[in-house]
Structures are given as structure tokens and as C-alpha cells.
Amino acid sequence: MPEFQFVYPTPTEMLEHHRLHPDLKVFRPAHLQHRALIGITQIADGSVGTVLCGEEVVCYATLHPPDHYQRFGEATVSGMLELGAVESAPEHRSQRLARRLLEVMLPEESFQQNIIIATLYHWHYDLENTGLSTYAYRRLLEKLYSRVGFEVMKTDDPEISSYPGNALMVRMGREVPEELCLEFERLRFLRQTRGLDLSQH
């Protein structure tokens, strides 16, 4: 059995010296994803968890502020993070590397002052390699993320609500400031609250 090393957070220099497994290409070709991961390690509040096997990254997960072009990237209160890309090389999936990596990255006592979101979009699902249906893959991800404290929440974000194979999952820290909770709720149902004076409701 191959030996795996779980590293979180992965330093930029370490990531630069470990190539991505060529089959880590669900989001973009592996060499381009490698470049994107290096970029995440260099931004404020950005971090990458990796599973190393020899000189290769065979599994990774990213944690960073929501992208500015997404609804939750419009937050005006700091403290919201996104569990972004999570990917494991197909040949190693029987080792449950993604589950083990998330448990390293997100132990129960961590990030208690943060709200962490995870957006499940069906166009990112690796249906080809798994043979699963869209809905079975969504259930697989829900089970994976729920192991580290995430739960499904409703939203009127059309990117998510327009297709039942998509979902918003959220991990709410026990010590999240009230102002961040209010901002999250505002963004979660933005179409209902836009233009309203929330102080009167």
C-alpha cells in the first residue's frame, strides 16, 4: 500500500515542488489547477490541504474567502470562508483520502468564529469516473461534508436553486459574531431582502 502524507496548511514552497497527479483534472487540466492551488496559498485567509504520495499531490482541498463573482463574495463582514475544490485521484479513491484530509483540515474545535460554505454544483461532479447519477453524487458529497460539520441550507441563489442536483452546505461556528450571521442570512436570501429595510422586519 502506498504511503500518504497529509499536510495542512500546505506551504507554497512545498506545493511548488510537488506536481499534481495528472488525473486531478475535474476543474481544469492538472498543471493549471496546480498553478491555481499555489495562488490560493498566497492570498489572505487562503489555504490548501494536500495528500502527498511520493512527489505527487494525489488529493487536495481548498479553503479561501468566497470568490468576488459569487453571491457570498459580496459579504461586507469578514469571517466567511468557502470550502472550494476538493478532488482525489481516481486510482486512490478507495483510500478515502478526501474524507481523511477534511478531518485534518476541519477538526471540530477549529474555525469556530467563521461561517464556512460549500457550494455543490452538478457541473463539477465527476460522474464519468464514478458512474454515479447526479443525485447520487450530490448525496455522496453531502455525506462527506456532513462528517466535518456541514449541513444543507436553503438559498434563493439562482446558481444553486435552479437545479435540484446543486446544494448549499454550511458549517456554522459556535462563536460566529452576530453581524456575520446577519450578513450571511441577508446573502442567503438576497432576492427576498434586496431593497428592503431589514431593521423593520
Legacy VTK file of the C-alpha trace (Angstrom):
# vtk DataFile Version 3.0
C-alpha trace
ASCII
DATASET POLYDATA
POINTS 201 float
0.000 0.000 0.000
1.362 3.448 -0.869
2.304 5.819 1.932
0.310 9.050 2.164
1.285 12.271 3.902
-1.486 14.673 4.945
-0.344 18.299 5.000
-2.425 21.262 6.173
-1.839 24.048 5.587
0.476 23.215 2.703
3.244 25.849 2.382
3.630 27.485 -1.013
7.175 26.179 -1.362
6.140 22.597 -0.691
3.316 22.794 -3.201
5.648 24.228 -5.823
7.860 21.137 -5.516
5.094 18.543 -5.744
3.307 18.096 -9.053
-0.383 17.243 -9.229
-1.403 13.747 -10.218
-2.359 14.034 -13.928
-5.879 12.737 -13.256
-6.682 15.662 -10.941
-8.445 17.423 -13.800
-12.126 17.717 -12.885
-11.931 21.517 -12.617
-9.166 22.224 -15.157
-6.066 20.442 -16.509
-3.784 19.339 -13.694
-0.943 21.759 -14.484
-3.344 24.704 -14.468
-5.007 23.519 -11.261
-1.566 23.229 -9.697
-0.944 26.883 -10.535
-4.344 27.837 -9.076
-3.601 26.000 -5.831
-0.279 27.789 -5.460
-2.146 31.066 -5.907
-4.591 30.205 -3.109
-1.729 29.603 -0.671
-0.567 33.167 -1.339
-3.802 35.050 -0.572
-5.020 36.276 2.807
-7.140 33.625 4.546
-6.406 31.178 1.737
-5.083 27.694 2.452
-4.708 24.340 0.738
-4.701 20.869 2.228
-2.895 18.155 0.308
-2.286 14.448 0.411
1.181 13.611 -0.879
2.292 10.274 -2.285
5.976 10.444 -3.131
6.475 13.517 -5.291
2.805 13.842 -6.273
-0.246 15.526 -4.833
-2.953 12.852 -5.112
-5.723 14.688 -3.266
-6.340 18.302 -2.288
-8.924 20.636 -0.790
-9.020 24.424 -0.748
-10.252 26.920 1.830
-10.499 30.606 0.971
-12.803 33.633 1.059
-15.725 33.269 -1.377
-14.859 34.459 -4.871
-15.962 38.024 -5.538
-18.102 36.991 -8.510
-20.234 34.713 -6.312
-23.119 35.919 -4.182
-21.389 35.168 -0.888
-18.327 37.034 -2.118
-20.377 40.215 -1.706
-20.178 39.940 2.082
-19.356 43.217 3.811
-18.449 41.490 7.093
-15.269 39.423 7.350
-15.229 35.851 8.583
-16.911 33.942 5.782
-14.875 31.227 4.094
-15.537 28.726 1.326
-14.528 25.112 1.149
-13.770 25.192 -2.547
-12.388 22.493 -4.790
-11.997 19.021 -3.268
-10.552 16.386 -5.560
-8.968 12.960 -5.224
-7.143 10.997 -7.933
-9.440 8.161 -9.110
-6.874 5.419 -8.544
-6.651 6.286 -4.830
-10.335 6.851 -4.036
-10.664 3.537 -2.227
-8.363 5.025 0.430
-10.981 7.696 1.355
-8.332 10.389 1.111
-10.782 13.279 0.751
-12.598 12.316 3.939
-9.368 11.936 5.868
-7.993 15.220 4.539
-11.117 17.167 5.503
-10.907 15.715 9.011
-7.336 17.048 9.235
-8.322 20.476 7.885
-11.556 20.948 9.812
-11.401 19.396 13.278
-14.411 20.189 15.444
-12.680 22.882 17.518
-11.400 24.848 14.510
-12.875 27.906 12.766
-15.465 28.496 15.494
-15.733 32.215 14.624
-16.258 31.525 10.925
-19.073 30.563 8.617
-17.765 28.123 6.002
-19.849 27.492 2.911
-19.544 24.774 0.293
-21.391 25.113 -2.995
-22.260 21.843 -4.714
-22.664 22.374 -8.476
-23.576 19.418 -10.668
-21.264 20.531 -13.480
-18.299 19.836 -11.191
-19.361 16.277 -10.348
-17.057 13.530 -11.602
-19.831 11.338 -12.976
-17.610 9.760 -15.631
-15.135 8.162 -13.242
-17.625 7.252 -10.519
-20.523 6.021 -12.640
-22.916 7.771 -10.257
-26.001 9.754 -11.184
-26.106 13.481 -10.442
-28.276 12.939 -7.390
-26.229 10.035 -6.062
-23.090 12.163 -6.394
-24.761 15.015 -4.525
-25.688 12.607 -1.722
-22.087 11.361 -1.643
-20.821 14.923 -1.173
-23.453 15.691 1.444
-22.321 12.673 3.446
-18.649 13.614 3.037
-19.105 17.215 4.151
-21.516 16.395 6.958
-18.723 14.382 8.607
-16.920 17.685 9.302
-19.931 19.685 10.457
-21.640 20.906 7.280
-25.391 20.830 6.768
-27.584 21.617 3.766
-29.264 25.040 3.869
-31.761 26.638 1.537
-30.925 29.712 -0.526
-32.537 31.664 -3.335
-29.208 31.983 -5.157
-30.215 31.026 -8.720
-26.849 29.375 -9.343
-27.846 26.838 -6.692
-31.643 26.814 -6.560
-32.152 26.491 -10.315
-31.243 22.779 -10.328
-32.017 20.131 -7.669
-28.636 18.479 -8.150
-26.985 21.578 -6.669
-26.845 22.454 -2.983
-25.509 24.909 -0.437
-23.842 23.361 2.594
-22.778 25.407 5.597
-20.647 24.896 8.682
-21.592 27.464 11.315
-19.064 28.058 14.074
-20.303 28.229 17.662
-18.749 31.672 18.208
-19.773 33.439 14.986
-20.374 37.168 15.645
-23.963 38.307 15.279
-23.131 40.756 12.496
-21.661 37.942 10.399
-24.745 35.772 10.997
-27.000 38.605 9.833
-24.874 39.224 6.742
-24.940 35.546 5.869
-28.735 35.413 6.161
-29.036 38.530 4.020
-26.963 36.966 1.279
-28.622 33.574 1.590
-31.974 35.093 0.617
-30.773 38.114 -1.289
-33.646 38.229 -3.770
-36.134 38.450 -0.901
-34.273 41.149 1.030
-32.758 43.319 -1.686
-34.219 46.807 -1.422
-35.851 46.186 1.970
-35.018 47.899 5.247
-34.197 44.817 7.324
-34.360 46.802 10.560
-38.142 46.880 10.192
-38.569 43.108 9.724
LINES 1 202
201 0 1 2 3 4 5 6 7 8 9 10 11 12 13 14 15 16 17 18 19 20 21 22 23 24 25 26 27 28 29 30 31 32 33 34 35 36 37 38 39 40 41 42 43 44 45 46 47 48 49 50 51 52 53 54 55 56 57 58 59 60 61 62 63 64 65 66 67 68 69 70 71 72 73 74 75 76 77 78 79 80 81 82 83 84 85 86 87 88 89 90 91 92 93 94 95 96 97 98 99 100 101 102 103 104 105 106 107 108 109 110 111 112 113 114 115 116 117 118 119 120 121 122 123 124 125 126 127 128 129 130 131 132 133 134 135 136 137 138 139 140 141 142 143 144 145 146 147 148 149 150 151 152 153 154 155 156 157 158 159 160 161 162 163 164 165 166 167 168 169 170 171 172 173 174 175 176 177 178 179 180 181 182 183 184 185 186 187 188 189 190 191 192 193 194 195 196 197 198 199 200
